[in-house]
Amino acid sequence: MKIAVLGTGMVGRAIAAKLVALGHDVVVGTRDVDATLARTEPDAMGNPPYAEWQKDNAQAPLVPLADAGAHGELIVNATSGQGSQAALEGAGAPNLAGKVILDIANPLDYSQGMPPTLSVSNTDSLAEQLQAAFPDARIVKALNTMNAYVMVDPARLTGNHNVFVAGDDAAAKETVKDLLRTFGWTDEAIVDLGGIRAARGMEMFLPLWLSLFGTLGTGDFNIGIVRA
Amino acid sequence: MKIAVLGTGMVGRAIAAKLVALGHDVVVGTRDVDATLARTEPDAMGNPPYAEWQKDNAQAPLVPLADAGAHGELIVNATSGQGSQAALEGAGAPNLAGKVILDIANPLDYSQGMPPTLSVSNTDSLAEQLQAAFPDARIVKALNTMNAYVMVDPARLTGNHNVFVAGDDAAAKETVKDLLRTFGWTDEAIVDLGGIRAARGMEMFLPLWLSLFGTLGTGDFNIGIVRA
């Protein structure tokens, strides 16, 4: 499938590399291609400069957001939550119409210091805001509750753990679930929480995830539902 | 130990019954003893009237909040989040000074309809508000991320799952962890998330818990951390 990944951070890179490995026709979209490729320092998260990653991942070319929007039959929002609306605008609302948008972004707000708070929560969510801003797109929230390595390789963890899915368009959710299965997520691991409003709980899990990250000293974990 | 449980709902009852079974000297505190005992209808959550429960649990007498505050060497806040501050005020700030308060409450706000939102979140938490309101008390947040049956009987679930603990007073947290061990929580299951600020993430987990409750059709579950 032709897939556009918006965002050049750790999540965008992990998803793009996985999609290439699965045989998809992938582009990565960014606001300013030249600026992204010109960086020579690690980013704020300590990721190596994009140009370095690009060398090993030439099959996923970096393109302007509008080109990414035109390319993707499916679009992955792997931008920072604060930049998601602008990134989707850059991809072009007409390009998004009717398309499945896999929204992985979290509305983390670092302006108050660490740990980050959420810029939207409780009575709204980033996914709902994006769905409202792009009503013709079919937003599906998924994968935002874990780190990038786990997203694309669930088997790296030893035990049953889960990925949550939420969205208002049932067919779009099935497309995303099919994609998740190719990433290695089993039917049992995929938990459909219902409409896009459930994205609130998925995004509001982030503060607990960040606490666990600090306590465990690694992001290489996930949560699994344990039943009676 | 002399323990006061504030709150007569499902959580208060489950904790009080467990504490009695463990041999503690337990009272349950409520705002108006006569009114609580006079009810003959199930409450809003479908729990049988308190008087019915009391018959089978005579060893945990129902007392006014101030008497409960005076009785408890350890105090369990099992009230609704909206009523927690008033309940602790009723128990009496002087009675709380120096004592461990196990805070299980969630700041659920049903005024906007279902599912509930949180009345405090993101940049603050109920536990932090209570700690600020009662600075001489030693608030420890725990057990708020699961239903009452799981709190007092973790072995009812088949698999490894976790209970989180947060608070600013290390000795108070050790007291709560010891209590959790007597409930059946193993050392591996108890995850200390650090200071009271981590209560934000624990309380903000509730919307995801509520989504899972709806999706799974039961509250008889918990989450477990799965690692590499």
HADDOCK unambig.tbl for C-alpha pairs under 7 A between the chains (distance, minus, plus):
assign (segid A and resid 117 and name CA) (segid B and resid 122 and name CA) 5.89 0.50 0.50
assign (segid A and resid 117 and name CA) (segid B and resid 123 and name CA) 6.56 0.50 0.50
assign (segid A and resid 118 and name CA) (segid B and resid 122 and name CA) 6.41 0.50 0.50
assign (segid A and resid 122 and name CA) (segid B and resid 117 and name CA) 5.90 0.50 0.50
assign (segid A and resid 122 and name CA) (segid B and resid 118 and name CA) 6.41 0.50 0.50
assign (segid A and resid 123 and name CA) (segid B and resid 117 and name CA) 6.57 0.50 0.50
assign (segid A and resid 156 and name CA) (segid B and resid 228 and name CA) 5.91 0.50 0.50
assign (segid A and resid 157 and name CA) (segid B and resid 226 and name CA) 6.46 0.50 0.50
assign (segid A and resid 157 and name CA) (segid B and resid 227 and name CA) 5.31 0.50 0.50
assign (segid A and resid 157 and name CA) (segid B and resid 228 and name CA) 4.10 0.50 0.50
assign (segid A and resid 158 and name CA) (segid B and resid 226 and name CA) 6.65 0.50 0.50
assign (segid A and resid 158 and name CA) (segid B and resid 227 and name CA) 6.25 0.50 0.50
assign (segid A and resid 158 and name CA) (segid B and resid 228 and name CA) 5.62 0.50 0.50
assign (segid A and resid 159 and name CA) (segid B and resid 226 and name CA) 5.95 0.50 0.50
assign (segid A and resid 161 and name CA) (segid B and resid 226 and name CA) 6.48 0.50 0.50
assign (segid A and resid 193 and name CA) (segid B and resid 211 and name CA) 6.16 0.50 0.50
assign (segid A and resid 193 and name CA) (segid B and resid 212 and name CA) 6.82 0.50 0.50
assign (segid A and resid 193 and name CA) (segid B and resid 215 and name CA) 5.98 0.50 0.50
assign (segid A and resid 198 and name CA) (segid B and resid 211 and name CA) 6.49 0.50 0.50
assign (segid A and resid 200 and name CA) (segid B and resid 207 and name CA) 6.99 0.50 0.50
assign (segid A and resid 201 and name CA) (segid B and resid 205 and name CA) 6.82 0.50 0.50
assign (segid A and resid 201 and name CA) (segid B and resid 207 and name CA) 4.46 0.50 0.50
assign (segid A and resid 201 and name CA) (segid B and resid 208 and name CA) 4.01 0.50 0.50
assign (segid A and resid 202 and name CA) (segid B and resid 208 and name CA) 5.98 0.50 0.50
assign (segid A and resid 204 and name CA) (segid B and resid 204 and name CA) 5.58 0.50 0.50
assign (segid A and resid 204 and name CA) (segid B and resid 205 and name CA) 6.41 0.50 0.50
assign (segid A and resid 205 and name CA) (segid B and resid 201 and name CA) 6.80 0.50 0.50
assign (segid A and resid 205 and name CA) (segid B and resid 204 and name CA) 6.40 0.50 0.50
assign (segid A and resid 205 and name CA) (segid B and resid 205 and name CA) 5.26 0.50 0.50
assign (segid A and resid 205 and name CA) (segid B and resid 208 and name CA) 6.97 0.50 0.50
assign (segid A and resid 207 and name CA) (segid B and resid 200 and name CA) 6.99 0.50 0.50
assign (segid A and resid 207 and name CA) (segid B and resid 201 and name CA) 4.46 0.50 0.50
assign (segid A and resid 208 and name CA) (segid B and resid 201 and name CA) 4.00 0.50 0.50
assign (segid A and resid 208 and name CA) (segid B and resid 202 and name CA) 5.97 0.50 0.50
assign (segid A and resid 208 and name CA) (segid B and resid 205 and name CA) 6.96 0.50 0.50
assign (segid A and resid 211 and name CA) (segid B and resid 193 and name CA) 6.15 0.50 0.50
assign (segid A and resid 211 and name CA) (segid B and resid 198 and name CA) 6.50 0.50 0.50
assign (segid A and resid 212 and name CA) (segid B and resid 193 and name CA) 6.81 0.50 0.50
assign (segid A and resid 215 and name CA) (segid B and resid 193 and name CA) 5.97 0.50 0.50
assign (segid A and resid 220 and name CA) (segid B and resid 227 and name CA) 6.36 0.50 0.50
assign (segid A and resid 220 and name CA) (segid B and resid 228 and name CA) 6.28 0.50 0.50
assign (segid A and resid 221 and name CA) (segid B and resid 225 and name CA) 6.74 0.50 0.50
assign (segid A and resid 221 and name CA) (segid B and resid 226 and name CA) 5.49 0.50 0.50
assign (segid A and resid 221 and name CA) (segid B and resid 227 and name CA) 4.42 0.50 0.50
assign (segid A and resid 221 and name CA) (segid B and resid 228 and name CA) 6.40 0.50 0.50
assign (segid A and resid 222 and name CA) (segid B and resid 225 and name CA) 5.86 0.50 0.50
assign (segid A and resid 222 and name CA) (segid B and resid 226 and name CA) 5.29 0.50 0.50
assign (segid A and resid 222 and name CA) (segid B and resid 227 and name CA) 6.66 0.50 0.50
assign (segid A and resid 223 and name CA) (segid B and resid 223 and name CA) 6.01 0.50 0.50
assign (segid A and resid 223 and name CA) (segid B and resid 224 and name CA) 5.40 0.50 0.50
assign (segid A and resid 223 and name CA) (segid B and resid 225 and name CA) 4.62 0.50 0.50
assign (segid A and resid 223 and name CA) (segid B and resid 226 and name CA) 5.67 0.50 0.50
assign (segid A and resid 224 and name CA) (segid B and resid 223 and name CA) 5.41 0.50 0.50
assign (segid A and resid 224 and name CA) (segid B and resid 224 and name CA) 5.19 0.50 0.50
assign (segid A and resid 224 and name CA) (segid B and resid 225 and name CA) 6.39 0.50 0.50
assign (segid A and resid 224 and name CA) (segid B and resid 226 and name CA) 6.55 0.50 0.50
assign (segid A and resid 225 and name CA) (segid B and resid 221 and name CA) 6.76 0.50 0.50
assign (segid A and resid 225 and name CA) (segid B and resid 222 and name CA) 5.87 0.50 0.50
assign (segid A and resid 225 and name CA) (segid B and resid 223 and name CA) 4.62 0.50 0.50
assign (segid A and resid 225 and name CA) (segid B and resid 224 and name CA) 6.38 0.50 0.50
assign (segid A and resid 226 and name CA) (segid B and resid 157 and name CA) 6.44 0.50 0.50
assign (segid A and resid 226 and name CA) (segid B and resid 158 and name CA) 6.65 0.50 0.50
assign (segid A and resid 226 and name CA) (segid B and resid 159 and name CA) 5.95 0.50 0.50
assign (segid A and resid 226 and name CA) (segid B and resid 161 and name CA) 6.48 0.50 0.50
assign (segid A and resid 226 and name CA) (segid B and resid 221 and name CA) 5.50 0.50 0.50
assign (segid A and resid 226 and name CA) (segid B and resid 222 and name CA) 5.30 0.50 0.50
assign (segid A and resid 226 and name CA) (segid B and resid 223 and name CA) 5.67 0.50 0.50
assign (segid A and resid 226 and name CA) (segid B and resid 224 and name CA) 6.55 0.50 0.50
assign (segid A and resid 227 and name CA) (segid B and resid 157 and name CA) 5.30 0.50 0.50
assign (segid A and resid 227 and name CA) (segid B and resid 158 and name CA) 6.26 0.50 0.50
assign (segid A and resid 227 and name CA) (segid B and resid 220 and name CA) 6.36 0.50 0.50
assign (segid A and resid 227 and name CA) (segid B and resid 221 and name CA) 4.42 0.50 0.50
assign (segid A and resid 227 and name CA) (segid B and resid 222 and name CA) 6.67 0.50 0.50
assign (segid A and resid 228 and name CA) (segid B and resid 156 and name CA) 5.90 0.50 0.50
assign (segid A and resid 228 and name CA) (segid B and resid 157 and name CA) 4.11 0.50 0.50
assign (segid A and resid 228 and name CA) (segid B and resid 158 and name CA) 5.63 0.50 0.50
assign (segid A and resid 228 and name CA) (segid B and resid 220 and name CA) 6.27 0.50 0.50
assign (segid A and resid 228 and name CA) (segid B and resid 221 and name CA) 6.38 0.50 0.50
